[in-house]
Amino acid sequence: MDELRVAAIASLTPLEELDADPFAVDTRSQHAMCARWAAEHGCVVARELVSCGLRADHHALWSDVDAGQVDLFVAANERVLARALGSVEEFTAECARRGVRLETTGLAEPLYTSAMKAEVHRRLSMPTAGYDGT
């Protein structure tokens, strides 16, 4: 049987919110959580999406589904979905209308130390310098 292909949804949250909500800012950890869920469920991440307040019917969400390249959506948790989408309820209804599953990982968010926050800050504040977070 072919693996299900997942679009992992992460929330685009300003770096200024790092101290208050580091997980919401750390899209890399959000996507890693989705990849872990996908691997545990026999799926493969085919697309990583990052958005903030996106409309439920936005082309960016559905283009890979329409092209047959994505079978389901997954997000780290409901809080991430609430930040990434304009309306979780409308997106859930659109998924149901199109017959596409929407899942959340059910995994615990990491507990951020000051060193972890500093790493996220460095990674996100220096993208134009070619820094890739490693």
CORNORLIN-V352590 format. One record per residue. N is the residue number from 0. RES is the residue in one small letter. NEAR is the number of other ideal C-beta (glycine too) atoms within 12 Angstrom. Layout:
BEGIN
N:RES:NEAR
N:RES:NEAR
END
This chain:
BEGIN
0:m:6
1:d:10
2:e:16
3:l:24
4:r:26
5:v:38
6:a:41
7:a:42
8:i:47
9:a:39
10:s:36
11:l:25
12:t:30
13:p:18
14:l:23
15:e:14
16:e:21
17:l:25
18:d:19
19:a:14
20:d:23
21:p:30
22:f:34
23:a:33
24:v:34
25:d:35
26:t:35
27:r:28
28:s:35
29:q:42
30:h:31
31:a:24
32:m:34
33:c:42
34:a:27
35:r:23
36:w:30
37:a:33
38:a:20
39:e:17
40:h:23
41:g:15
42:c:29
43:v:25
44:v:33
45:a:27
46:r:31
47:e:29
48:l:36
49:v:29
50:s:32
51:c:25
52:g:19
53:l:29
54:r:18
55:a:30
56:d:21
57:h:22
58:h:15
59:a:24
60:l:32
61:w:26
62:s:17
63:d:25
64:v:30
65:d:15
66:a:14
67:g:13
68:q:18
69:v:34
70:d:31
71:l:33
72:f:46
73:v:44
74:a:44
75:a:38
76:n:28
77:e:22
78:r:22
79:v:38
80:l:38
81:a:27
82:r:31
83:a:42
84:l:36
85:g:21
86:s:19
87:v:27
88:e:16
89:e:22
90:f:33
91:t:23
92:a:16
93:e:25
94:c:30
95:a:15
96:r:15
97:r:21
98:g:11
99:v:28
100:r:22
101:l:34
102:e:30
103:t:27
104:t:35
105:g:17
106:l:25
107:a:12
108:e:24
109:p:20
110:l:12
111:y:22
112:t:11
113:s:13
114:a:12
115:m:22
116:k:26
117:a:17
118:e:24
119:v:31
120:h:25
121:r:21
122:r:24
123:l:29
124:s:19
125:m:15
126:p:15
127:t:8
128:a:11
129:g:9
130:y:14
131:d:12
132:g:20
133:t:8
END
